[in-house]
Every structure is written in C-alpha cells, then in structure tokens.
C-alpha cells in the first residue's frame, strides 16, 4: 500500500536550525578580535540557510504531497539525508569563503565534523580560533544529530520517524520532545563538568571547551597538532578517558547513571561487554608496545589504555604517532575501531551490542549442535530498558548489518590502497577509522591528501554515521522521487499532445 506525505515543513525547520548552528562560532569573536575578519564567511552561509529555510516554511502547503511512498522509512530517510547533505554544504561554506581550504577539503572537514569522525585536512597550528571552534562545535552538534536538536525545539507527528531514521533507537521518556531535552541537558551538563576538569588540571579555557565537546561527541578534533599527546599529562589523559567513555555510552544508560540506578547499569550487557574488551585489548597492546618500542611497563599501560579507549569509543584522540607502532598493536587497534562504541550513543563502528549479539548467537549455535535436540533455550540480553529476547528477527537484522558493514569496509580499504598508494595495513587502519567515524590516522589523511582519497573517506564517514541502510534507502527514495517526477512530466506532455491532436 502506498502512502502520501509532505515533509517540506521539516526540511525548512532543519535548514533554519543548520543556519543558526553555523552562526554560533561568531560568539568567540569578542574574545579573539583578530578573527573578526572571518565574520562574513560565517554570516553568508548562515543567513542564506536561515532565509531559505524560512521561505520554505512559509511556503508550506496544508495539503499532502502527490508523491507516493511505500514506507515511512523511505520518507524519513530522504529528509534525514537532505539535512545531513545540507549541513555538510553549509558547514563547509566558512572554510571556502574564508580561504582556509579548497572546496573538496572543506566538504571533507565538514563531513568529518558533523559525522563526529575527526580526520582532518587542516593544519591546526595556523588555523584561526574561530575555525577551530567551528570544527569542534560541528562535532558536538553532530553527536546529537540534527533531528534530535530540531525535536528539542519543536515536535510534530513525523518527528518520531525522523528520530528513528537518524539512528536513535531508544526513546528514554514517553514524550519524544522531553527525551531530546533530557539528552541535551545531560550532554551540556557533562560539557560543563569536562571543561571545568580540564581547566583545573592546567588546560586553557579555549582548549578545554573544544576538547570536551569533541570527547563527549566521540569526535576527536583537537586544537593541538599532536592531539591530547601534546600535553603529556596523566591527569588530562584520565579526564579524556572518562569523557570518551561517557560519550560512547548509550544515552539510556547515561540517564540511569544520572538517576544513580547502579544495579540496572551494571546489568546492561553492552556495558559489561565494553569493559571486558578493555580488559582484553589493553594488556595485549601494552605488551606489544613494551616489547616492540622499549617502553616502561607504566608507560605502555598508560598509552594502551588511552588509545584503546579512544579507538573503541570511536573518539580518535591519540597519545602518540602510530607509524612506529608494532604490527600486533596496529592490528588490535584496527579491530577495536571496527567494533566501535555503544548503540544509541554518539559513537560509530559496528557497535558493541551488535558484536555482542553476534558472539552470543554464534556460541549458542555451537552449543545447540553439541547438545540434545530436545533442549530448548531462549537467549536474552540486558538493555537499559530491561531484559530483552534475542529472537530470529533481531539476529537476522544484526547479521545483515554486520555483513554489509564488512563488505563496505573491504571495498573502501581496497579503494584506499589505489587512491592513496599505501600498504594494505595502512589502508585497513585509515578506512576502519573513516567508516567507524573514529578519526585516528596512520598518516594517510593530512592537508596534502589527494582528492580521490578524501572522497573515498567521505563516503565511509557518511555511511558510518548514518548506519548504512538509511543512506541506501535515502538514495533509493531519491531515485523514486525523480522517477515519479519524470513520469508526471511525461504524462502531462502526453495529455497536451493528445488534446491538441
């Protein structure tokens, strides 16, 4: 059965929102007056988006669209795809208009920002403060998502479909608007906490705000060339680890934490699995660093803990360069980037829950083959909302996503070996970082990276942030829309010619 739906109003609201977000970096101009020369490059795309969004909202018709859609997911995915595409275009504007980057580099930086990846084509040592803040703020907002922020301000009957299409699986409270506001309140509370903690241990306020925004969003943009490693402070490392773990934790679990429901928190399968992985990967990488780079035991554990947390949470902050890392440590880091963070959080990757479900299902399948056919066992796992059955539908959806993800990963890796002229290991590392929206780099991505490599990585980042299927459905829906438009034009022309004859 086909349905009709008109979403011009939502598109207009999202354009208004994006325009306002791109204008936010202007607030730092009073603190850095030398950056006033870049006000116009920010104001032009911002005002353009706001004006166009306002016009579209005012032009909204009450009647439904004549375009027909098969599912609500098709309708919503196209709106979400437009929002992210428009966000990237408008977010790239200030970089181009201000002469900071070429058009492709600007698109890359905006994609990396909004998708909370953190790979960068900029030299931060010569980048003005307003652009550094712009990058960080894009990541902070991208972690929440455009639809989430729109719902905080206004909610209509299609908001839930858009909310789900953007990759938010959980509604924490009965009212969607209250859910979005609660998440935003938590997010900003952690921002204040993280900023204050950084300042207390000696980081300047500007760097503290930027690093907190990027840690909570699991983004990884830094104001320093050598990322967090440039500070060489164990206290800054600890604060960053805590913020990265907060960012990669499911919003529903964070709500339980704020309510101090610790018993429910420690039951959540995803949380248990995350700490189990840390217990497995940190000693292995520490051992590799200690033996392969002659580090002390303390230094090896510190580096391993920081970088494993950064990779697993898909944040992308680094404590050192990876070009000299032993092969075992690099391989383990690639694996952690592929696994990724918590589902329903700001993190990317396959997601902890999916990997956990795949392992549970595989072990159950093996045990089933070894036990009596009369034994019937129902699998469960624990979410923030409680005990949940692992049924055939969930298993099929999970295996389908994991298979598609790995196929894309292999394809992107092979493309990078050609475009970047690098080794297979380097390509595996870099594309795992792009597709998982991590941001760690083994040296392929830099201000000198060629256009083809940047384009391959951009596709990886977008597919990773919007969870693959939404992108596929969005392109399919766009194709259907274009096809219907041409069909209507053809029928109209046929009608005119028939009448004339």
Buried (B, 14 or more C-beta within 10 A) or exposed (E): EEEEBBBBBBBBBBBBBBBBBBBBBBEBBEEBEEBEEBBEBBBBBBEBBBEBBBEBBEEBEEEEBEBBBEBBBBBBBBBBBBBBEBBBBBBBBBBBBBEBBBEBBBBBBBBBBBBBBBBBBBEBEEBBBBBBBBBBBBBBBBBBBBBBBBBBEEBEEBBBBBBBBBBBBBBBEEEBBBBBBBBBEBBEEBBEBBBEBBBEBEBEEBBBBBBBBBBBBBBBBBBBEBBBBBBEBEBBBBBBBBBBBBBBBBBBBBBBBEEEBEEBBEBBBBBBBBEEBBEEBBBBBBBBBBEBBEBEEEBBBBBBBBBBBBBBBBBBBBBBEBEEBBEBBBBBBBBBBBBBBBBBBBBBBBBBBBBBBBEBBEEBEEEEEEEEEEEEEEBEBBBBEEEEEBEEEBBEBBBEBBEBBEEBBEBBBBBBBEBBEBEEBBBBBBBBBBBBBBBBBBBBBEEEBEEBBBBBBBBBBBBBBBBBBBBEBBEBBBEBBEEBEEEEEEEEEEEEEEEEE
